[in-house]
Amino acid sequence: MLKKLFFLFFGFQAIYAQEKTPHLNGNVKISITEGTFECDFTLSDIPNLKDYYIRINSRMNILNFKSLQPDEFLIGYSFSPDDKAYESRGYYFSANNRKNKFLPKAVQVKYVGKFPVIKDTINDYSRKDWKGNIAFNSFSVRADGTQSAWYPILYDVTNDKIYDQMTYDVTIECADCNTLYVNGNIPVKTSKNRFVSDTPKELMLFCGNYDYKQINSTYILNPDIGIGIDKLKELEAFTDTFKKYYEKKLSIPFGQPITFIQTTPTSKKDGWLFVAYPTIVNVGYGNNSLSGLLDKWFKPFIAHELGHYYFGTYKVFNSELGDMLSEGFAEYLSLKLSLDLLGKDVYQKEINEKFEFLSDFKAIPFQKIKTPADYVDRQTYVYDYAPVVFLAIEKEIGEKQMWQWIRTLLQSKTEMTNYDFMIKTLDSVLKDKTKLENIISKYFDSDDSVENAIKKLKS
């Protein structure tokens, strides 16, 4: 069950690097002793959207929204009870006719928020910790971008596109911190710094009182107490090997170096990894800390998160199957890497665990999924069912065509990565209607798809 505990939602929606994105400018004041945020942000370069929401963490208290372009004035705002995305609330501005929405080309928003500070996980802790939590522990604050929405995030309702990655010019001030980090920059030993990125990034935040190490081009923030430089070099080395494996298989460069963060949960027992590229965050104690991942049995967790560079950052995945495609193929990549680099014993252990989780699981096949709620058990569907189906398809079509299909999924431009997109890309690779129909009937459309996939892998 460890893998079940480790994995959490990855914010699977992203944007193409070459696409014009909104720009975030502003100032943030944080106190890790008080658990407070004070934000003054401006979103500019906003695309012309008819149906949208501006998502901000629901525990932030809004002072005001102000239109800056085309005219400058305070805007009346509303929020939708129907836009339920992680920890955020979806705000919008009504047009004069009160039927449509109005969206300025640039908008300023000011707000403040106060959050619990967990100082003692023996007597004073929360029941759960999770990716979207704005987590204040005894020495730091951790906040991802997509799920926590600590900064304003534009969401295009029509095209199911979230602009969580953006260029930014943001000044962070934390008087009771000695180190500041914002995703896309290097960590800085200071209590106030201006962070700038000309390439779109999800603004994952980690500020507090901690040290960091640099190994070649990789940074490790808050490394485990007692983990020596040799172990950190080992972490950097196998991470680099994993990246090169994916680059060779997919013929797509990996991108910039990885930054690792080690931190602790605000709860007593939770432990997991998540990624906000190029940052991989490990949350946990003991064997669930970053040093525990050096064991070969845990290295597949790193392989999975690195796979999310391709499925989740390099390429957007949305629609009802977007989550499945992003997580399922990241796990498929991890399984292939485990077999080729870590050993058959590691691969077989992972496969056996998946077979166990699927032993009494009745999956709704891909073709019949209408909403993500149809997964029923998301954890089993995306991490166990989907990669097992993909491995079975590989058995049907061969490894060469499977890698070709994955490259096609990643490099084909489309507004919606739905079922039709899956079939179209697979058809373009196979060029064989009989083969395609066989795969559809056994794995995409059959109520016995779980049994069919397992049977194929065991044959």
C-alpha positions in Angstrom: 0.0 0.0 0.0 3.0 2.3 0.2 2.7 3.5 -3.4 -1.0 4.3 -2.7 0.2 6.5 0.2 3.0 8.2 -1.7 1.1 9.3 -4.8 -1.1 12.4 -4.8 -2.8 14.4 -7.5 -0.5 15.8 -10.0 -1.9 19.0 -11.5 -2.2 17.4 -14.9 -3.3 20.5 -16.8 -0.6 22.6 -18.2 0.2 24.9 -21.1 2.5 24.7 -24.1 5.7 26.6 -23.5 5.4 28.3 -26.8 1.8 29.5 -26.2 1.3 33.1 -24.9 0.3 33.0 -21.3 -0.7 35.5 -18.6 1.9 37.4 -16.7 1.9 37.7 -12.9 3.4 40.7 -11.2 3.2 41.7 -7.5 4.3 41.5 -3.9 3.8 38.9 -1.2 4.4 39.2 2.5 4.5 36.0 4.5 5.0 35.1 8.2 5.8 31.5 9.0 5.3 32.1 12.7 1.8 33.6 12.3 0.8 31.6 9.2 -0.2 34.6 7.2 -0.2 35.7 3.5 -0.6 39.3 2.3 -0.8 39.5 -1.5 -1.0 42.3 -4.0 -1.0 40.8 -7.5 -1.6 41.9 -11.1 -2.5 39.6 -13.9 -1.8 41.0 -17.4 -1.5 39.6 -20.9 -4.9 38.0 -20.3 -6.4 36.2 -23.3 -9.8 37.1 -24.5 -12.1 34.6 -22.8 -15.9 34.6 -22.7 -16.3 32.0 -20.0 -13.7 31.9 -17.3 -12.9 32.0 -13.5 -10.1 33.5 -11.6 -9.2 30.9 -9.0 -7.9 32.0 -5.6 -7.5 29.9 -2.4 -10.9 29.9 -0.7 -9.3 30.8 2.7 -7.9 34.1 1.2 -10.0 37.1 2.1 -10.4 39.5 -0.9 -9.9 43.2 -0.3 -10.7 44.2 -3.9 -10.3 43.5 -7.7 -9.4 46.4 -9.9 -9.5 46.6 -13.7 -6.2 48.2 -15.0 -6.8 47.8 -18.8 -8.6 49.1 -20.7 -9.8 51.4 -17.9 -8.8 51.6 -14.2 -11.7 51.1 -11.7 -12.7 48.8 -8.9 -14.8 45.9 -10.1 -17.7 44.2 -8.5 -17.1 40.5 -8.4 -19.0 37.2 -7.7 -17.9 33.7 -7.1 -19.4 30.4 -8.4 -20.5 27.6 -6.1 -20.1 25.3 -9.2 -16.4 25.8 -9.8 -15.0 23.3 -7.3 -11.3 22.9 -8.0 -9.1 21.7 -5.2 -8.8 24.5 -2.6 -9.8 27.4 -4.7 -12.9 29.6 -5.2 -13.7 30.7 -8.8 -14.3 34.5 -9.1 -15.7 36.3 -12.1 -17.0 39.8 -13.2 -20.4 40.2 -14.6 -20.9 42.3 -17.8 -23.4 45.2 -17.8 -26.1 43.0 -19.2 -25.6 40.7 -16.2 -25.8 37.7 -18.5 -22.3 37.5 -19.8 -18.9 37.8 -18.1 -16.5 40.7 -18.4 -12.7 40.1 -18.3 -10.2 43.0 -18.3 -6.9 42.7 -20.2 -5.2 43.4 -16.9 -6.6 43.0 -13.4 -5.2 43.7 -9.9 -6.3 41.8 -6.8 -5.4 42.3 -3.1 -6.1 39.7 -0.4 -4.9 38.3 2.9 -5.1 34.9 4.5 -4.3 33.2 7.8 -3.6 29.4 8.1 -2.9 27.1 11.0 0.8 26.7 12.1 1.6 23.1 13.1 4.5 23.4 15.6 4.3 20.0 17.3 3.2 16.8 15.4 3.0 14.9 18.7 0.3 17.0 20.4 -0.6 19.7 17.9 -1.2 18.4 14.3 -3.8 18.1 11.6 -5.6 14.9 10.7 -4.5 15.0 7.1 -2.0 16.8 4.9 -2.3 17.0 1.1 -0.8 18.6 -2.0 -3.2 21.6 -2.1 -2.7 22.4 1.5 -0.9 25.7 2.3 1.2 24.0 5.0 2.9 25.9 7.7 5.1 23.6 9.9 7.5 24.6 12.6 10.1 26.0 10.1 8.6 26.6 6.7 5.6 27.2 4.5 4.9 24.9 1.5 2.4 25.7 -1.2 2.0 24.2 -4.7 0.4 26.4 -7.4 -2.4 24.5 -9.2 -4.2 23.0 -6.2 -3.5 25.6 -3.5 -4.1 28.6 -5.8 -2.2 30.9 -3.4 -1.8 33.2 -6.4 -4.6 34.0 -8.9 -5.0 31.4 -11.6 -7.0 31.9 -14.8 -9.3 29.1 -15.9 -10.8 28.9 -19.4 -14.1 27.0 -18.9 -14.8 26.5 -22.6 -11.5 24.7 -23.4 -11.0 23.2 -19.9 -7.6 25.0 -19.7 -6.0 26.2 -16.6 -3.3 28.9 -16.7 -1.5 27.8 -13.6 1.9 28.2 -15.3 2.8 31.8 -16.2 5.7 34.2 -16.5 6.2 36.2 -13.3 7.9 39.0 -11.6 7.1 38.7 -7.9 8.8 40.0 -4.8 8.6 37.7 -1.7 9.1 39.1 1.8 9.3 36.8 4.8 10.8 38.5 7.8 11.0 35.3 9.9 12.6 33.2 7.1 16.2 32.9 6.1 15.7 31.1 2.7 13.2 31.7 -0.1 12.4 29.6 -3.1 9.9 30.0 -5.9 9.7 27.4 -8.7 11.7 28.3 -11.7 14.4 30.2 -9.7 17.3 29.0 -7.5 16.9 29.2 -3.7 18.1 32.4 -2.1 19.5 33.0 1.4 17.6 36.1 2.3 14.3 37.3 3.8 13.3 39.4 0.8 13.9 38.8 -2.9 12.5 39.5 -6.3 11.9 36.4 -8.4 11.5 36.6 -12.2 10.8 34.0 -14.8 10.5 34.6 -18.5 9.3 31.1 -19.2 5.9 29.9 -17.8 6.1 28.1 -14.5 3.7 26.9 -11.8 4.6 29.0 -8.8 5.4 26.3 -6.2 6.6 28.1 -3.0 8.9 26.9 -0.2 10.1 29.5 2.3 11.5 29.1 5.8 14.5 28.4 7.8 16.5 25.7 6.1 19.7 25.0 4.3 20.3 23.6 0.8 23.0 21.9 -1.2 23.9 22.2 -4.9 25.1 19.0 -6.7 26.2 20.0 -10.3 23.0 21.7 -11.6 20.6 20.1 -9.1 19.5 21.8 -5.9 18.4 19.8 -2.8 16.5 22.0 -0.4 16.4 21.1 3.3 18.2 17.7 2.8 17.6 15.1 5.5 19.6 15.4 8.7 22.5 13.0 8.5 22.4 12.4 4.8 25.9 13.0 3.5 27.2 14.5 0.3 27.8 11.0 -1.2 24.1 10.2 -0.8 23.1 13.5 -2.4 25.5 12.8 -5.3 23.8 9.4 -5.7 20.4 11.1 -5.8 21.5 13.5 -8.5 23.3 10.8 -10.5 20.4 8.3 -10.8 18.0 11.2 -11.4 20.1 12.2 -14.4 20.2 8.6 -15.6 16.4 8.4 -15.5 16.1 11.7 -17.4 18.4 10.4 -20.1 16.4 7.2 -20.4 13.2 9.1 -21.1 15.0 11.4 -23.5 16.3 8.4 -25.5 13.0 6.6 -25.6 10.8 9.6 -26.4 13.3 11.7 -28.5 12.2 14.7 -26.5 14.8 16.7 -24.4 13.9 16.7 -20.7 14.4 20.4 -20.1 16.0 22.2 -17.1 17.5 20.6 -14.1 15.4 19.3 -11.2 15.2 20.8 -7.7 14.3 18.5 -4.8 12.6 19.7 -1.7 12.4 17.6 1.5 9.8 18.8 4.1 7.5 17.3 6.7 3.7 16.9 6.7 1.5 18.9 9.1 -0.2 15.6 9.9 1.3 12.6 11.9 1.6 9.9 9.3 1.2 11.1 5.7 4.0 10.8 3.2 4.0 11.4 -0.5 5.7 13.0 -3.5 4.4 15.6 -5.9 5.9 17.5 -8.7 5.6 21.1 -9.9 8.1 21.0 -12.7 11.1 21.5 -12.3 10.6 20.9 -8.6 10.0 17.5 -7.0 8.7 17.8 -3.4 9.0 14.9 -0.9 6.8 15.2 2.2 7.4 12.6 4.9 9.4 11.3 7.9 11.9 8.4 8.3 11.6 5.9 5.4 9.3 8.3 3.7 11.9 11.1 3.6 14.1 11.9 0.6 16.9 9.6 1.8 14.5 6.7 1.8 14.1 7.1 -2.0 17.7 6.0 -2.5 16.6 2.4 -1.9 16.0 0.7 -5.3 12.5 -0.3 -4.2 11.5 3.3 -3.9 13.3 4.8 -6.9 10.2 4.1 -9.1 8.5 7.0 -7.2 11.1 9.4 -8.6 10.8 7.8 -12.1 7.0 8.4 -11.9 7.4 12.1 -11.0 10.1 12.6 -13.7 7.6 11.1 -16.2 5.3 14.0 -15.4 7.6 16.3 -17.2 6.3 14.8 -20.4 2.7 14.0 -19.2 1.7 17.2 -17.4 4.2 19.9 -18.3 5.5 19.3 -21.8 1.9 18.5 -22.9 -1.4 19.6 -21.6 -4.0 16.8 -20.8 -7.5 17.8 -20.1 -11.1 16.5 -20.5 -12.6 13.6 -18.7 -9.6 11.3 -19.5 -6.9 13.9 -18.9 -6.1 12.8 -15.4 -6.0 9.1 -16.4 -3.7 9.9 -19.4 -1.3 12.0 -17.3 -1.0 9.7 -14.3 -1.5 6.4 -16.2 1.3 7.1 -18.7 3.6 8.6 -16.1 3.2 5.3 -14.2 3.7 3.3 -17.5 7.0 5.2 -18.0 8.1 4.4 -14.5 7.3 0.7 -15.0 9.3 0.6 -18.2 12.2 2.3 -16.6 12.0 -0.1 -13.6 12.3 -3.1 -15.9 15.1 -1.7 -18.0 17.2 0.1 -15.3 16.3 -1.1 -11.8 15.8 -4.8 -12.5 13.0 -7.3 -13.2 12.5 -7.9 -9.5 11.5 -4.3 -8.9 9.2 -4.3 -12.0 7.6 -7.6 -11.0 7.0 -6.3 -7.4 5.1 -3.3 -8.8 3.1 -5.4 -11.3 2.1 -7.9 -8.6 0.9 -5.0 -6.4 -1.2 -3.7 -9.2 -2.7 -7.1 -9.9 -3.6 -7.3 -6.2 -5.3 -3.8 -6.2 -7.2 -4.8 -9.3 -8.3 -8.2 -8.0 -11.8 -7.0 -7.1 -11.9 -3.8 -9.2 -14.6 -3.3 -11.8 -13.4 -0.5 -14.1 -15.6 1.6 -16.4 -13.6 1.3 -19.7 -12.1 4.4 -21.3 -14.8 4.7 -24.0 -17.6 4.9 -21.4 -16.0 7.5 -19.1 -18.1 10.7 -19.3 -16.7 12.6 -16.3 -13.7 12.0 -13.9 -16.2 10.9 -11.3 -16.8 7.8 -13.4 -13.3 6.6 -12.2 -15.1 5.8 -8.9 -11.8 4.9 -7.2 -9.5 7.4 -8.8 -6.4 6.0 -7.1 -6.8 2.5 -8.5 -8.1 3.7 -11.9 -5.2 6.0 -12.8 -2.2 4.4 -11.0 -3.1 0.7 -11.4 -5.8 0.1 -14.0 -4.6 2.5 -16.7 -0.9 1.5 -16.7 -1.8 -2.2 -16.8 -4.0 -1.6 -19.8 -1.2 0.3 -21.5 1.2 -2.6 -20.8 -1.3 -5.0 -22.3 -1.6 -2.8 -25.4 2.2 -2.8 -25.7 1.9 -6.6 -25.8 -0.6 -6.4 -28.6 1.3 -3.9 -30.8 4.9 -4.2 -29.8 7.2 -1.9 -27.9 8.3 0.1 -30.9 4.8 1.1 -31.9 3.9 1.8 -28.2 6.7 4.3 -27.9 5.7 5.8 -31.2 2.1 6.2 -29.9 3.4 7.9 -26.8 5.4 10.3 -28.8 2.4 11.0 -31.0 0.2 11.7 -27.9 2.8 14.2 -26.7 3.5 16.0 -29.9 0.0 16.2 -31.5 -1.7 19.6 -30.9 -5.3 19.4 -29.9 -7.7 21.4 -27.7 -9.1 18.4 -26.0 -7.2 15.3 -25.0 -10.3 13.1 -24.9 -11.2 9.6 -26.1 -11.4 10.6 -29.7 -7.9 12.0 -29.4 -6.6 8.7 -28.0 -8.2 6.7 -30.9 -7.0 9.1 -33.6 -3.4 9.1 -32.4 -3.3 5.3 -32.0 -4.9 4.8 -35.4 -2.2 7.1 -37.0 0.5 4.8 -35.6 -1.0 1.4 -36.2 -2.4 2.1 -39.7 -4.3 -1.2 -39.2 -8.0 -1.1 -38.7 -8.2 -4.7 -37.5 -5.6 -4.2 -34.8 -7.3 -1.0 -33.7 -10.7 -2.7 -33.5 -9.2 -5.5 -31.5 -7.7 -3.1 -28.9 -10.9 -1.1 -28.7 -13.0 -4.2 -28.1 -10.7 -5.8 -25.5 -9.5 -2.7 -23.6 -11.3 0.5 -24.4 -14.9 -0.7 -24.7 -15.1 -3.9 -22.7 -16.6 -4.2 -19.2 -14.0 -7.0 -18.8 -11.0 -4.8 -19.7 -9.4 -5.4 -16.3 -9.5 -9.2 -16.8 -8.4 -8.9 -20.4 -5.4 -6.8 -19.6 -4.2 -9.0 -16.7 -4.7 -12.1 -18.8 -2.6 -10.6 -21.6 0.2 -9.7 -19.3 0.3 -13.1 -17.6 0.2 -15.0 -20.9 
